Amino acid sequence: MRVLDIRSDAYREEWLNRMLKTAALEREFGAGFLPRNLIDRGLDLESAFPAAVAAKVQTLSSRHQQVLACDQNLGKLAKLCRSFWRMLQARAEVLDHSSEIFKIYGLDASGKFLIARYKRDWLKYARTLIKAEAVAVARGYPPMTLPDIAAVETTLAAAETSCQGVDRAGLAHQAVLTGLKAARRRVDELRGDVYAYLRFALRGLSPSRRREIQRRYGYTFSGDAEQIPVASRHEPDRSELTKPAAPTPPGRVEDVDMSAPKEPETIDHQDPNPKAEPGESPAVEEATIPPDTEKPSPCPQDPPENLPVPCRSRDP
């Protein structure tokens, strides 16, 4: 049996707590196996590792909230930019502006809307609108209203702030992940050192006794019932629980009335198939050979050699 590896933070934390509790309990009763340096390493990780795991969860939650706020602000900014372009097209048609007005605002000559491949492209489009508004007013075009450029500036500032928050939360999350990876490595190294020391300290015991003591320190082995995943356990399928009855072959009657038991019939002669007593082999029914009902052949079975044997008698 081999020791199973730990591949999750929850199992690492569980093993660390169990190892320290077992070491403290056995040392209290004078049966400690681990040296003091291994226990001190575990005590250092007892609070550091759970703190690193909690920091990862906290930074991930903060980043998620920042992403939601950023998406919301970018959605508002996209709606405002489309409304701005729509009103620009309507004003150019009503006031009979030339196609120059569309080029000033970063569109083509027909005023076709721009397409954002990424959400943050709306930040670039909004900055272009703000700069183009100043250029258009300087060339004699009336300022845009409904929406005005001030609404675009306000929405752009909120979107930029939320996007910066996403970037900061992402950097913080990466830093926490780096610290968590270092803590995981320390726990795994301690787990390997403790297992190696236990194997050396328990080398005089039988394998089953060694595994029993190692389980107290949080180690699990292949074949342990508590370590078998639920998905791998065989559970009977519905088809196995309720198997359909075999179809009744033609000529047989399967509908038997089982409501009342029938009385046993009295048989005077001896049972041809008596039940075998405990410890004896069951009796085997002798095969009965049916009588030969075929007519004997008129031809002799063993004719003499070199003599033809007629199969039918000839008329004289």
Buried (B, 14 or more C-beta within 10 A) or exposed (E): EEBBEBEEBEBBBEBBBBBBEBBEEBBEEEEBBBEEEBBEBBBEBBEBBBEBBEBBEEBBEBBEEBBEBBBEBBEBBBEBBBBBBEBBBEBBEEEEBEEEBBEBBBBEEEBEEBEBEEBBBBBEBBBBBEEBBEEBEEEEBEEBEEBEBEBBBEBBEBBBEBBEBBEEBBEBBEEBBEBBEEBBEBBBEBBEBBBEBBEEBBEEEEEEEBBEBBBBBBBBEEEEEEEEEEEEEEEEEEEEEEEEEEEEEEEEEEEEEEEEEEEEEEEEEEEEEEEEEEEEEEEEEEEEEEEEEEEEEEEEEEEEEEEEEEEEEEEE
